[in-house]
Amino acid sequence: MKKIFTKLIVIFLTGTFFSAVLVNGVMAVEDPIIMKIGHSQPTTHPRHKAFLFFKELVEKKSPKIKVEIYPAAQLGTEREQMEMVKLGTLQATRGGAFEAASPKLLSLLLPFLFRDLDHVHNVLQSPIGDVLAEVTEENGIKILAWADSGGMRQITNNARPINTPRDLRGLKIRTPPIDAIIRCMKAFGATPVSVPYADLYMALKTGVADGQENPFVHIYHKKLWEVQKYLSVVNYQYHPDPFFVSLKWWKSLPLDVQAVLKDAAVKASAYSDKLHEEEAKVARQDLEKRGMIINRVSEENRALFIEKGKEVYDYYISHGICTKELVDLIQEVK
């Protein structure tokens, strides 16, 4: 019986799934949709594990999509990868190049803005999170989901415990090329040294920087106990870890593919948050076992950091990056 079938079928060819249709009775094989994802963390990190989970969800739901993951800064620095996403030569990334996506995302990096991670999640799952996610689209980037970048950020160094801003004076603190972190370190009295994440360990080992700031999970996965002596729990700043995709590429996708990717991104981001929460507890304990001297900044001394951080708020409000109204709305969220 001869019929011309027009419905989409899936065939298995040379170990890879491809879409195929019958055109005038002849089988025509369509190329799969390739989604390349780059990031800067090692394969042991929750971010990479979450991307593997994303890949599993997507390819199981839609065999016509093939996800390729490039970890450990294989494709360049976080800033370079973000520029690739803007151009559409890289389909997705996660990382801290917030300014490349939109300077307005720096609003979330104001010092001591959030009480804790529950406060963060409640804000990002509210209309505030929806509005902030939309601002990146004017720069050719779409945010599919919000995730954590390891929790609140702490400070390590090789000179002394950090208990007050005065203890940071004279110390060269490595920062990523993120304006909000640089301004915070200057406000606290440190000398910022901007170094790409991939070069962090060597910068500390060679004395290019005396210290750095990161969440427990990043400190652990970068093995910074080998090159840092003191870890001070300051909880001075939160970083989101948005799931960035190329807007140009996204708009080229069929609606059914968009739905699959969106659903998988939300689930993978939630999985990432769970891994970060679990690993943060283990990381802190293990860092201490490996010889790092850990101190927690008292509430009284934390107030000194908060006071110094006000100049960062003043700068971003006066330059239109955020508004006092936005800050108030965020802080009012329960």
PADOFI-78438 format. One record per residue (C-alpha): residue number from 1; x, y, z. Coordinates in pm, 1 decimal. Layout:
<recs>
<rec NUM <X Y Z>>
...
</recs>
This chain:
<recs>
<rec 1 <0.0 0.0 0.0>>
<rec 2 <143.6 332.1 -108.0>>
<rec 3 <73.1 641.3 99.7>>
<rec 4 <246.7 973.5 151.6>>
<rec 5 <283.0 1030.8 521.0>>
<rec 6 <322.3 1388.3 641.7>>
<rec 7 <345.6 1336.3 1015.8>>
<rec 8 <678.2 1377.8 1200.3>>
<rec 9 <851.8 1052.8 1302.0>>
<rec 10 <1173.2 987.0 1489.9>>
<rec 11 <1436.0 746.1 1356.6>>
<rec 12 <1759.4 619.2 1500.4>>
<rec 13 <2059.1 685.5 1277.9>>
<rec 14 <2426.8 628.2 1359.6>>
<rec 15 <2367.7 651.8 1732.6>>
<rec 16 <2193.5 990.7 1724.1>>
<rec 17 <1825.6 1084.0 1714.7>>
<rec 18 <1713.2 1286.9 1415.1>>
<rec 19 <1374.5 1414.7 1301.3>>
<rec 20 <1252.2 1284.2 967.9>>
<rec 21 <953.9 1330.3 738.4>>
<rec 22 <833.7 1169.9 419.1>>
<rec 23 <840.5 1420.2 133.4>>
<rec 24 <688.1 1289.1 -192.4>>
<rec 25 <738.8 939.1 -59.8>>
<rec 26 <1110.0 996.8 14.6>>
<rec 27 <1252.3 999.8 367.4>>
<rec 28 <1410.5 1339.3 446.2>>
<rec 29 <1627.3 1365.1 758.9>>
<rec 30 <1620.2 1693.9 948.0>>
<rec 31 <1913.8 1821.0 1148.7>>
<rec 32 <1867.2 1809.1 1528.2>>
<rec 33 <1838.2 2132.0 1724.3>>
<rec 34 <2178.3 2180.8 1888.4>>
<rec 35 <2189.4 2364.9 2219.7>>
<rec 36 <2544.1 2444.9 2330.5>>
<rec 37 <2582.8 2543.9 2695.6>>
<rec 38 <2903.0 2687.7 2839.8>>
<rec 39 <2997.7 2769.3 3199.0>>
<rec 40 <3304.2 2827.9 3415.8>>
<rec 41 <3264.6 2575.2 3697.2>>
<rec 42 <3433.0 2230.7 3717.8>>
<rec 43 <3239.9 1910.4 3652.3>>
<rec 44 <3212.3 1843.2 4027.0>>
<rec 45 <3016.1 2165.4 4085.1>>
<rec 46 <2634.8 2183.1 4135.2>>
<rec 47 <2604.0 2407.6 3829.1>>
<rec 48 <2745.8 2138.6 3602.3>>
<rec 49 <2540.9 1864.7 3767.1>>
<rec 50 <2229.0 2076.0 3714.4>>
<rec 51 <2312.1 2117.5 3345.4>>
<rec 52 <2349.3 1740.6 3313.7>>
<rec 53 <2004.4 1706.1 3471.3>>
<rec 54 <1872.5 1966.5 3225.6>>
<rec 55 <2020.9 1771.5 2934.1>>
<rec 56 <1858.1 1450.7 3058.0>>
<rec 57 <1516.5 1615.1 3093.3>>
<rec 58 <1530.3 1784.9 2753.3>>
<rec 59 <1655.9 1492.5 2546.2>>
<rec 60 <1412.9 1251.3 2707.7>>
<rec 61 <1119.1 1483.0 2638.9>>
<rec 62 <1225.4 1586.3 2288.4>>
<rec 63 <1477.0 1365.7 2103.3>>
<rec 64 <1509.3 1625.9 1827.7>>
<rec 65 <1705.6 1849.9 2071.2>>
<rec 66 <2069.6 1770.4 2143.4>>
<rec 67 <2231.3 1945.7 2442.2>>
<rec 68 <2609.6 1989.7 2452.2>>
<rec 69 <2774.1 2111.4 2774.6>>
<rec 70 <3116.1 2277.8 2793.8>>
<rec 71 <3230.7 2324.2 3157.8>>
<rec 72 <3539.9 2471.8 3324.2>>
<rec 73 <3565.9 2782.9 3103.2>>
<rec 74 <3644.1 2573.8 2794.4>>
<rec 75 <3473.9 2837.6 2581.2>>
<rec 76 <3622.6 3140.4 2754.8>>
<rec 77 <3561.2 3359.4 3058.1>>
<rec 78 <3209.6 3417.3 3188.5>>
<rec 79 <3206.1 3756.8 3019.9>>
<rec 80 <3321.1 3608.4 2689.2>>
<rec 81 <3059.1 3335.9 2705.8>>
<rec 82 <2789.6 3592.1 2775.7>>
<rec 83 <2894.3 3787.5 2467.9>>
<rec 84 <2870.2 3465.4 2267.8>>
<rec 85 <2515.4 3416.7 2396.7>>
<rec 86 <2429.1 3770.6 2289.9>>
<rec 87 <2557.8 3696.0 1939.5>>
<rec 88 <2382.7 3360.2 1927.0>>
<rec 89 <2703.5 3159.8 1872.7>>
<rec 90 <2646.7 3002.8 2214.8>>
<rec 91 <2292.3 2913.6 2307.4>>
<rec 92 <2307.9 2925.0 2687.5>>
<rec 93 <2520.6 2987.7 2994.1>>
<rec 94 <2504.1 3050.2 3365.3>>
<rec 95 <2745.6 3274.1 3550.6>>
<rec 96 <2821.8 3612.4 3696.9>>
<rec 97 <2850.5 3838.4 3392.3>>
<rec 98 <2545.0 4031.1 3506.5>>
<rec 99 <2637.7 4365.6 3355.5>>
<rec 100 <2666.6 4208.3 3010.7>>
<rec 101 <2306.9 4088.4 3047.1>>
<rec 102 <2181.1 4413.4 3201.5>>
<rec 103 <2330.6 4653.4 3458.3>>
<rec 104 <1991.7 4649.8 3631.1>>
<rec 105 <2063.7 4296.0 3753.7>>
<rec 106 <2324.7 4455.0 3979.8>>
<rec 107 <2030.1 4567.3 4192.9>>
<rec 108 <2025.1 4213.8 4335.0>>
<rec 109 <2392.3 4242.9 4435.5>>
<rec 110 <2355.7 4533.8 4675.9>>
<rec 111 <2530.5 4448.9 5004.9>>
<rec 112 <2314.4 4301.0 5281.5>>
<rec 113 <2001.0 4342.4 5066.5>>
<rec 114 <1861.1 4000.8 5159.1>>
<rec 115 <1800.3 3856.7 5504.4>>
<rec 116 <1859.5 3495.6 5397.5>>
<rec 117 <1803.0 3256.1 5107.7>>
<rec 118 <1431.9 3216.3 5185.5>>
<rec 119 <1398.0 3592.4 5140.6>>
<rec 120 <1587.2 3566.5 4808.8>>
<rec 121 <1362.6 3292.2 4673.4>>
<rec 122 <1046.2 3474.3 4775.2>>
<rec 123 <1164.3 3785.7 4591.0>>
<rec 124 <1271.4 3608.3 4271.1>>
<rec 125 <948.6 3407.1 4257.4>>
<rec 126 <743.2 3726.1 4290.8>>
<rec 127 <658.1 3980.9 4017.6>>
<rec 128 <988.7 4151.6 4109.5>>
<rec 129 <1174.1 3851.3 3969.5>>
<rec 130 <959.0 3853.6 3655.1>>
<rec 131 <1030.6 4222.0 3590.2>>
<rec 132 <1406.5 4182.4 3645.6>>
<rec 133 <1412.4 3880.1 3414.8>>
<rec 134 <1260.0 4085.8 3134.2>>
<rec 135 <1518.9 4366.6 3139.2>>
<rec 136 <1786.5 4148.0 2979.0>>
<rec 137 <1585.1 4101.7 2660.4>>
<rec 138 <1674.4 4450.2 2540.0>>
<rec 139 <2033.7 4319.7 2525.6>>
<rec 140 <1951.1 4003.0 2332.4>>
<rec 141 <1941.3 3768.2 2632.1>>
<rec 142 <1649.6 3581.4 2786.2>>
<rec 143 <1636.3 3444.3 3141.0>>
<rec 144 <1457.3 3108.3 3152.4>>
<rec 145 <1486.4 3056.3 3528.9>>
<rec 146 <1650.1 3190.3 3844.3>>
<rec 147 <1893.9 2983.4 4049.2>>
<rec 148 <2137.4 3046.6 4334.6>>
<rec 149 <2508.8 3086.2 4282.0>>
<rec 150 <2604.4 2898.4 4595.7>>
<rec 151 <2443.5 3112.4 4862.8>>
<rec 152 <2569.4 3416.9 5049.6>>
<rec 153 <2926.7 3531.5 4988.2>>
<rec 154 <3212.1 3514.1 5237.4>>
<rec 155 <3565.9 3655.9 5248.4>>
<rec 156 <3893.2 3460.5 5268.0>>
<rec 157 <4252.7 3582.0 5294.9>>
<rec 158 <4599.5 3490.2 5416.4>>
<rec 159 <4667.3 3778.5 5655.9>>
<rec 160 <4411.4 3769.9 5938.4>>
<rec 161 <4048.8 3700.8 6033.1>>
<rec 162 <3810.2 3967.1 5901.1>>
<rec 163 <3586.5 4088.6 6181.1>>
<rec 164 <3538.8 4455.3 6087.9>>
<rec 165 <3592.8 4665.5 5774.6>>
<rec 166 <3916.3 4790.1 5933.7>>
<rec 167 <4060.8 4437.9 5896.8>>
<rec 168 <4033.7 4464.3 5517.7>>
<rec 169 <4252.8 4773.2 5494.8>>
<rec 170 <4567.5 4711.3 5292.9>>
<rec 171 <4448.3 4374.1 5160.9>>
<rec 172 <4428.1 4300.3 4789.0>>
<rec 173 <4101.6 4113.7 4742.7>>
<rec 174 <4041.0 3933.4 4414.4>>
<rec 175 <3706.6 4017.7 4262.4>>
<rec 176 <3540.5 3907.3 3941.1>>
<rec 177 <3486.5 4187.2 3688.3>>
<rec 178 <3150.7 4271.1 3848.0>>
<rec 179 <3100.8 4635.3 3941.8>>
<rec 180 <2890.1 4568.0 4252.7>>
<rec 181 <3156.8 4346.5 4410.5>>
<rec 182 <3434.3 4590.5 4327.4>>
<rec 183 <3239.2 4878.4 4483.4>>
<rec 184 <3161.1 4672.9 4794.3>>
<rec 185 <3525.2 4584.1 4849.4>>
<rec 186 <3628.8 4948.8 4805.6>>
<rec 187 <3356.2 5060.3 5046.1>>
<rec 188 <3477.6 4807.8 5303.9>>
<rec 189 <3835.3 4935.0 5271.7>>
<rec 190 <3998.4 4661.0 5061.6>>
<rec 191 <4190.3 4703.8 4736.4>>
<rec 192 <4004.5 4512.0 4462.0>>
<rec 193 <4207.6 4310.6 4210.4>>
<rec 194 <3995.4 4198.9 3915.5>>
<rec 195 <4085.3 3845.2 3805.2>>
<rec 196 <3880.4 3600.9 3591.1>>
<rec 197 <3733.7 3308.4 3783.8>>
<rec 198 <3943.9 3057.3 3590.5>>
<rec 199 <4260.2 3231.3 3719.6>>
<rec 200 <4145.6 3269.3 4081.8>>
<rec 201 <4350.0 2986.3 4235.3>>
<rec 202 <4675.2 3093.2 4069.3>>
<rec 203 <4619.4 3458.6 4160.6>>
<rec 204 <4600.7 3360.0 4528.2>>
<rec 205 <4888.1 3113.6 4505.9>>
<rec 206 <5123.7 3366.4 4346.2>>
<rec 207 <5024.2 3658.2 4570.0>>
<rec 208 <4858.5 3861.9 4297.3>>
<rec 209 <4577.5 3883.4 4554.7>>
<rec 210 <4580.9 3835.6 4932.5>>
<rec 211 <4224.1 3710.6 4945.4>>
<rec 212 <3893.9 3672.3 4765.6>>
<rec 213 <3517.8 3652.1 4821.3>>
<rec 214 <3285.5 3364.4 4727.0>>
<rec 215 <3021.1 3130.2 4871.2>>
<rec 216 <3131.3 2819.6 5061.6>>
<rec 217 <3062.0 2590.2 4766.6>>
<rec 218 <3287.2 2785.0 4528.0>>
<rec 219 <3564.4 2808.1 4789.6>>
<rec 220 <3546.5 2432.1 4833.1>>
<rec 221 <3533.7 2333.8 4465.3>>
<rec 222 <3822.6 2566.4 4382.9>>
<rec 223 <4028.0 2400.5 4662.7>>
<rec 224 <4107.0 2738.8 4809.8>>
<rec 225 <4201.7 2584.2 5143.5>>
<rec 226 <4533.9 2509.3 4971.4>>
<rec 227 <4607.9 2879.5 4916.5>>
<rec 228 <4400.5 3058.9 5184.4>>
<rec 229 <4422.1 3044.3 5563.8>>
<rec 230 <4132.4 3250.8 5701.1>>
<rec 231 <3762.2 3232.7 5612.0>>
<rec 232 <3531.4 3498.6 5755.4>>
<rec 233 <3155.4 3444.4 5747.5>>
<rec 234 <3018.1 3784.3 5649.9>>
<rec 235 <2714.9 3693.8 5431.3>>
<rec 236 <2761.8 4030.9 5269.2>>
<rec 237 <2612.6 3968.2 4926.8>>
<rec 238 <2390.9 3732.0 4727.1>>
<rec 239 <2440.2 3637.4 4363.5>>
<rec 240 <2167.8 3492.4 4145.3>>
<rec 241 <2271.1 3238.6 3883.0>>
<rec 242 <2022.7 3299.4 3600.3>>
<rec 243 <1976.5 3049.3 3319.3>>
<rec 244 <2067.6 3277.7 3028.2>>
<rec 245 <1980.9 3188.9 2668.4>>
<rec 246 <2028.0 3371.0 2339.4>>
<rec 247 <1707.4 3563.8 2265.8>>
<rec 248 <1768.3 3544.7 1891.0>>
<rec 249 <1805.9 3167.4 1907.7>>
<rec 250 <1508.5 3134.7 2143.9>>
<rec 251 <1277.5 3320.5 1906.7>>
<rec 252 <1380.0 3088.6 1623.9>>
<rec 253 <1254.1 2781.1 1809.2>>
<rec 254 <911.2 2619.9 1766.0>>
<rec 255 <674.8 2683.5 2057.4>>
<rec 256 <676.9 2317.6 2160.0>>
<rec 257 <1057.1 2323.7 2188.6>>
<rec 258 <1045.0 2645.5 2391.4>>
<rec 259 <800.0 2480.4 2630.6>>
<rec 260 <1030.2 2180.2 2679.8>>
<rec 261 <1334.6 2399.8 2744.4>>
<rec 262 <1151.7 2634.9 2980.6>>
<rec 263 <1014.3 2349.6 3190.1>>
<rec 264 <1353.0 2176.0 3205.8>>
<rec 265 <1532.9 2502.0 3296.4>>
<rec 266 <1298.7 2566.3 3589.8>>
<rec 267 <1337.9 2208.5 3718.1>>
<rec 268 <1714.9 2206.0 3668.5>>
<rec 269 <1750.6 2539.9 3848.6>>
<rec 270 <1551.9 2408.2 4146.2>>
<rec 271 <1774.5 2099.9 4145.2>>
<rec 272 <2081.3 2326.1 4138.6>>
<rec 273 <1953.6 2516.8 4443.0>>
<rec 274 <1901.3 2190.7 4631.2>>
<rec 275 <2254.6 2073.0 4550.0>>
<rec 276 <2401.1 2407.0 4655.8>>
<rec 277 <2216.9 2399.2 4987.3>>
<rec 278 <2334.4 2046.3 5061.6>>
<rec 279 <2692.4 2106.5 4951.0>>
<rec 280 <2724.7 2438.3 5136.2>>
<rec 281 <2679.2 2258.0 5468.9>>
<rec 282 <2932.3 1990.9 5380.7>>
<rec 283 <3174.8 2243.6 5229.1>>
<rec 284 <3193.7 2457.0 5542.0>>
<rec 285 <3266.6 2156.4 5762.4>>
<rec 286 <3522.2 2017.1 5520.5>>
<rec 287 <3702.7 2348.3 5478.3>>
<rec 288 <3752.6 2363.4 5853.4>>
<rec 289 <3876.2 2003.2 5861.3>>
<rec 290 <4127.4 2091.0 5590.2>>
<rec 291 <4279.7 2362.9 5805.7>>
<rec 292 <4099.7 2686.6 5724.6>>
<rec 293 <4044.0 2906.6 6029.3>>
<rec 294 <3678.2 3011.8 6022.8>>
<rec 295 <3531.1 3303.7 6215.7>>
<rec 296 <3179.4 3444.8 6206.4>>
<rec 297 <3134.0 3821.1 6206.7>>
<rec 298 <2921.1 3929.5 6502.6>>
<rec 299 <2595.9 4119.6 6451.6>>
<rec 300 <2755.8 4426.4 6607.0>>
<rec 301 <3046.3 4417.9 6362.8>>
<rec 302 <2819.9 4324.3 6073.3>>
<rec 303 <2643.1 4656.0 6133.5>>
<rec 304 <2975.1 4829.2 6058.8>>
<rec 305 <2987.7 4657.7 5718.4>>
<rec 306 <2624.6 4752.1 5652.6>>
<rec 307 <2702.2 5116.7 5727.3>>
<rec 308 <2999.3 5114.6 5488.0>>
<rec 309 <2787.5 4949.2 5220.5>>
<rec 310 <2541.8 5238.3 5206.5>>
<rec 311 <2764.8 5419.7 4960.8>>
<rec 312 <2706.6 5138.3 4709.7>>
<rec 313 <2330.2 5193.4 4739.4>>
<rec 314 <2377.8 5566.8 4695.1>>
<rec 315 <2583.2 5515.0 4380.1>>
<rec 316 <2340.6 5276.3 4207.2>>
<rec 317 <2034.1 5480.1 4297.2>>
<rec 318 <2193.0 5806.7 4183.8>>
<rec 319 <2301.9 5648.9 3853.7>>
<rec 320 <1959.8 5500.5 3778.0>>
<rec 321 <2066.6 5136.1 3796.8>>
<rec 322 <1807.7 5076.6 4065.7>>
<rec 323 <1561.6 5284.1 4263.7>>
<rec 324 <1495.1 5327.5 4631.5>>
<rec 325 <1143.0 5203.7 4559.7>>
<rec 326 <1281.7 4874.8 4424.4>>
<rec 327 <1509.1 4835.3 4727.2>>
<rec 328 <1214.1 4898.6 4959.1>>
<rec 329 <994.4 4651.1 4769.9>>
<rec 330 <1261.4 4381.4 4794.5>>
<rec 331 <1320.6 4439.0 5164.6>>
<rec 332 <946.2 4436.9 5237.0>>
<rec 333 <901.1 4088.0 5090.0>>
<rec 334 <848.3 3837.8 5370.0>>
</recs>
